């Protein structure tokens, strides 16, 4: 229930992030959103997001081993991104389990378990027929009316929703002066934070 109309976790504006083993409970518009960034999303549990469990726009991402249940619209939403989607469980999303679209979108979708997605007229996997995709070793059960995998075209309404999300994220972009110093590349190589401080403001090593 953090941030009205916003994701539980957002990675935006050229960031690089690893989001691992988090539990995101109901109340978010999207569990995790990656916009114009690079991210690894692994082992997260996302329950009942209002729209998307994981949303990736114009980014590069690995989505591996997450569990998404009861998404209000789509389990995993991909727009004009290059993404590996592997070993996820996507259960009971109302419209589609995985939705991927945009001429620049490239998706490798492998070894996922999808069940009960698409009850409101959708499919387990909906792919824009203009994009490049690879599907292998996915397990399907209880599909919606469009079946396990459907190739089609997205409506203008869906594209408009993507643009609206971009605008909201841009309006709420945090001031770097408020955030303070962040981790350097060393963090991603060693797992150690370079800019940790104690309560008195003095630097300390981990």
C-alpha positions in Angstrom: 0.0 0.0 0.0 2.9 2.3 -0.7 2.4 5.2 -3.1 -1.0 5.7 -4.6 -1.1 4.6 -8.2 2.6 3.7 -8.1 4.7 0.5 -8.2 5.9 -1.3 -5.1 9.5 -1.1 -6.4 10.6 1.1 -9.3 13.8 1.1 -11.2 13.9 4.1 -13.6 15.9 6.6 -15.7 19.0 4.7 -16.6 19.5 2.8 -13.3 21.0 -0.6 -12.8 19.4 -2.8 -10.1 19.2 -6.3 -8.6 15.8 -7.0 -7.0 16.0 -10.3 -5.2 13.7 -12.3 -2.8 11.3 -9.5 -1.9 7.7 -10.0 -0.8 5.3 -7.4 -2.3 1.7 -7.6 -1.0 -1.5 -6.2 -2.4 -2.0 -2.5 -2.9 0.5 -1.6 -5.6 -0.5 -0.7 -9.2 2.5 -2.8 -10.3 4.7 -5.0 -8.0 8.0 -4.1 -9.8 8.4 -1.6 -12.6 11.6 -1.2 -14.7 11.6 1.8 -17.0 14.5 2.7 -19.3 16.9 0.8 -17.1 18.7 -2.6 -16.6 17.5 -5.0 -13.9 17.7 -8.5 -12.6 14.5 -9.6 -10.9 14.8 -12.9 -9.1 12.9 -14.9 -6.5 10.3 -12.2 -5.7 6.8 -12.9 -4.6 4.1 -10.5 -5.8 0.5 -10.8 -4.6 -2.6 -9.2 -6.2 -1.1 -6.1 -8.0 -3.8 -3.9 -9.3 -2.5 -4.1 -12.9 0.9 -5.8 -13.5 3.0 -8.0 -11.3 6.2 -7.0 -13.2 6.3 -4.3 -15.8 9.3 -3.6 -18.1 9.3 -0.7 -20.5 12.2 0.1 -22.9 14.7 -1.7 -20.7 16.9 -4.8 -20.5 15.9 -7.3 -17.9 16.2 -10.8 -16.5 13.0 -12.0 -14.8 13.8 -15.4 -13.2 12.1 -17.5 -10.5 9.5 -15.0 -9.4 5.9 -15.9 -8.3 3.0 -13.7 -9.3 -0.5 -14.4 -8.3 -3.9 -12.7 -9.0 -2.6 -9.8 -11.1 -5.5 -7.4 -11.9 -4.5 -7.2 -15.5 -1.2 -8.9 -16.5 1.3 -11.0 -14.7 4.4 -9.8 -16.7 4.1 -6.8 -19.0 6.8 -6.1 -21.5 7.1 -3.1 -23.9 9.9 -2.5 -26.4 12.4 -4.4 -24.1 15.0 -7.1 -24.3 14.0 -9.6 -21.7 14.7 -13.2 -20.5 11.7 -14.6 -18.7 12.6 -17.9 -17.1 11.3 -20.2 -14.3 8.5 -17.9 -13.1 5.1 -19.0 -11.8 2.3 -16.8 -13.1 -1.0 -17.7 -11.7 -4.6 -16.3 -12.2 -3.9 -13.0 -13.9 -7.2 -11.6 -15.2 -6.3 -10.7 -18.8 -2.9 -12.3 -19.7 -0.2 -14.1 -17.9 2.6 -12.5 -20.1 1.9 -9.6 -22.4 4.8 -8.5 -24.7 4.6 -5.9 -27.5 6.4 -3.3 -29.5 8.5 -3.7 -32.7 11.7 -3.4 -30.6 10.6 -6.0 -28.1 12.6 -9.3 -27.9 11.6 -11.9 -25.4 13.0 -15.3 -24.5 10.3 -17.1 -22.5 11.4 -20.4 -21.1 10.5 -22.9 -18.4 7.7 -20.9 -16.9 4.6 -22.3 -15.2 1.3 -20.5 -16.2 -2.1 -21.5 -14.8 -5.5 -19.9 -14.7 -4.5 -16.7 -16.6 -6.8 -14.9 -19.1 -10.2 -15.4 -17.6 -11.4 -12.1 -18.9 -10.8 -12.9 -22.6 -7.1 -13.4 -22.6 -4.3 -15.9 -23.0 -1.5 -17.3 -20.9 1.0 -15.5 -23.3 0.0 -12.7 -25.7 2.7 -11.7 -28.1 2.8 -8.8 -30.5 3.2 -10.5 -33.9 5.7 -7.8 -34.9 8.2 -8.6 -32.2 10.9 -11.3 -31.9 10.2 -14.1 -29.4 11.4 -17.5 -28.4 9.2 -19.9 -26.3 10.5 -23.2 -24.9 9.5 -25.7 -22.2 6.7 -23.6 -20.6 4.0 -25.5 -18.8 0.3 -24.4 -19.3 -2.9 -25.2 -17.6 -6.4 -23.7 -17.4 -6.0 -21.1 -20.2 -8.4 -18.2 -21.0 -10.4 -18.0 -24.2 -7.4 -17.1 -26.3 -5.5 -20.2 -25.3 -1.9 -20.8 -24.2 -0.1 -18.6 -26.7 -1.8 -15.9 -28.9 -0.1 -13.7 -31.5 -1.9 -10.5 -32.2 -1.9 -6.7 -32.3 -2.3 -4.3 -29.3 -5.0 -1.7 -29.2 -4.4 2.1 -29.1 -5.9 2.0 -25.6 -3.1 -0.2 -24.4 -0.4 2.0 -25.9 -2.0 5.0 -24.3 -1.8 3.3 -20.9 2.0 2.8 -21.4 2.5 6.5 -22.1 0.5 7.4 -19.0 2.7 5.3 -16.8 5.8 7.0 -18.2 4.3 10.5 -17.4 3.5 9.5 -13.8 6.9 8.2 -13.2 8.6 11.3 -14.6 6.4 13.6 -12.5 7.5 11.7 -9.3 11.1 11.4 -10.2 13.0 11.9 -6.9 15.6 14.7 -6.5 19.1 13.2 -6.3 20.0 15.6 -3.5 17.3 14.0 -1.4 18.4 10.5 -2.2 22.0 11.1 -1.3 24.9 9.1 -2.6 24.2 5.6 -4.0 26.2 2.5 -4.6 29.0 2.6 -7.2 29.8 -0.1 -9.7 31.9 -1.7 -6.9 28.7 -2.7 -5.2 27.6 -4.8 -8.1 31.0 -6.6 -8.3 31.6 -7.2 -4.6 28.2 -6.8 -2.9 29.6 -4.2 -0.5 28.2 -0.8 -0.1 30.7 2.1 -0.7 28.6 4.8 0.9 27.3 3.4 4.2 26.9 5.7 7.2 26.1 5.2 10.8 23.5 7.4 12.7 26.1 10.1 13.4 26.8 10.6 9.7 30.3 9.0 9.9 31.3 6.6 7.2 31.9 3.0 8.2 32.9 -0.2 6.4 30.9 -3.3 6.1 
